[in-house]
Amino acid sequence: MRANRVFLIVLDSVGIGELPDAARFGDAGSNTLKSCSKSEKFHLPNLGALGLFNIDGVTCGEKTDAPQAAFARLSEKSNGKDTTVGHWEIAGVVSERPLPTFPEGFPADFLARFSETVGRGVLCNKPYSGTEVIADYGEEHLKTGDLIVYTSADSVFQIAAHEDVVPVGELYKICETARGMLTDELAVGRVIARPFTGVPGHFTRTANRHDFALSPPGETVLDRLSAAGKTVYSVGKIADIFNGRGVTKAVRTKNNAEGADAALRAMAEDFTGLCFVNLVDFDMLYGHRNDVDGYAAALTYFDSRLPELLAALRADDVLMLTADHGCDPGTPSTDHSREYIPFLVVGVGIAPGNLGTLHGFDRIGRAVEKLLSGEMGEEFVL
């Protein structure tokens, strides 16, 4: 079995139920998909036809007697539940130590050095919701020009700034500076630029977000594929997550609609290798804001685009759908959740059916390599 192209789409944060160790992460009872299924806006006939609701442990939706995909439930090896760690594991790098988090904010001496280096003061320095932090500190930021620095339960250093006060280009340079300074015990997974616009009482985050990630600590599937002369096509924030390493072509997108459009354009191109796609709206716009209806509607939208993606596959292509963690909008928490992820795969030579519950997101990356090298054998094995 050999594929010419693999299209790997990550539905960011679409978890399917708590992992056995979820309580250790404060996530007992989390189930992103099930929470969304309670909304009237939840309608996933195409994902259901592939076999999403047939996956082990999924208790929502209607199972099909004739699933069109091979499917599995995967548990995480890494000690974390964030985007960086999840994607790295998909690509073959397991993180045994969690990336550092700062529930009490970042050290004062670091912020003093950072402030002096970039020439601007700092506001907040607490874990905060991204929309609430600009509502609470945005007016002071407008008056002072100080940067709104905040974090979350994840390993992130986020900087919010009004585009009229700190132009986007300057904000990116400030984030690059922070990325270079956040080393050793301060080496967070991502520094994130969070531009916003508007007036007090009506501030809105823009689509000019940009992530500045750590490079993976080990060799990834992306590294090996690109070294072998294959295309590694990034759509969305994949290139950011891997700090550009192993990526041969990158297309940035601002939302799920653009991501689906970019994936379809990639499918129309001629290349051999991997197209790695992240669709971020589920997590960024709805999971972190506890918006069950919004999350459900976003899932329904993706489901409506799925027939286009399936129709665009060539005879020797493979399409994989998965996630990187959970972000249950139906729990009090606004942070990521430690959950199983779904895996659905269709394409050349792949027989539909249940692959079971398997340990390790890294199985996905290994399967991609085997498919592209012809080492998979006659039967698809995850």
Steps between C-alpha positions, in 0.01 A plus 500: 500500500646834394353850497629785286351765729366500854267777618505512880237736644504583871163613634657704777372392845229257382553249781268203550511433873720514809823301513551271802737757654277801427440570870871569546460785252176627653296362212289219648176465306614699195355392167514766231306314232223392737455854634465631146251225412253653747465809281227534239772626264680163506443309174779276373359258241821478298734443793243252630506314170877469525461343843559778754220378727618138469832577670558327833351693791299746288148505644348784300377509143361216293723205413505373144481136395734567206778741597693640204829554686741313720476657845663493842516666841847618601640585843787737563846388611630851568467668836277785386181607330592795282532573130879488484540172686208341314630589154856406588378157610300456180827569318695251712645696792368392841538757779565319826537824696223756480583840357514765776183682603464811713177499701633786715631699204855541372788592734534874570871506419434349156224748424726788606770383257242444226345844553838671487596310186184581301454851640144453622342432836296193591140464619317203657747206519233249606317203352208656314236447234614665177178693453469601865859620527456762228167605652664548840838645395438638152416856608811528717704361211363775274601766752848367583615291203592226746473143372230268634691185599303197613506122504260207549510145629706424191868571445458841336625858529235714329529867411188698412531844343269737312600524135482883514735509801742223407497429125481131418855492363635649822300255710647211305853632561422534872379139504816387323699676771299326771548166328876550509493592870273219620756226545586222746236487778306778324490322161125508436363310204371809321524877503179629343433842350138600567418824313164668558306805383198704610414740780444445875201276549527374144846352459535215250790266434608502136604212278866612510592258777844347457668222698873482572571144611792305635666272251414135571764339724541201268474396137146503361324338207510842333880506527538155350254553217653829391854355528386220268396759239127481561272799535381594850214739439379696804152650516404722795725518804691175438814687391482711817460196726815341355685832476518446124718191536443236235241713316565556130188705419275694737161663453367705790127512564279704732207265556356158422344613172836622373660180625257280310544714188879478528485123542289472185747717307782275621307197379488654153880538492752239391739393775615191685493508878299628795249783524461573872198717586387659827145633533514724806153654538365216717758572768572871460149637449276255684673254733685763701184712518271218616281559196329166447275618218786674321719190527217278376433734208871496408496119498189506285669741258803274466270204445335692215843548335606138544335373176709752302818373661410138438408571138834675442706196603689333219521123461832479684420752776419448868297730725544488878287688753604533863543745791777607738322521841158600631347834600160414641271804468247339733717501816579797726863494384599720205823309445602196299391160630686170520297281263519219250514617139313355201676361195328442167679397180384436143687451175702267287482139618357579844221270614230654722464375854585542866872515581418514872642707785872558459767675706697781342424785262839420342339204326357754255840629392636148461203408280558808282864400444414140423230600253728742316792256491298194400594321823145466633444156353170379359297585811480842665645484850496796737 
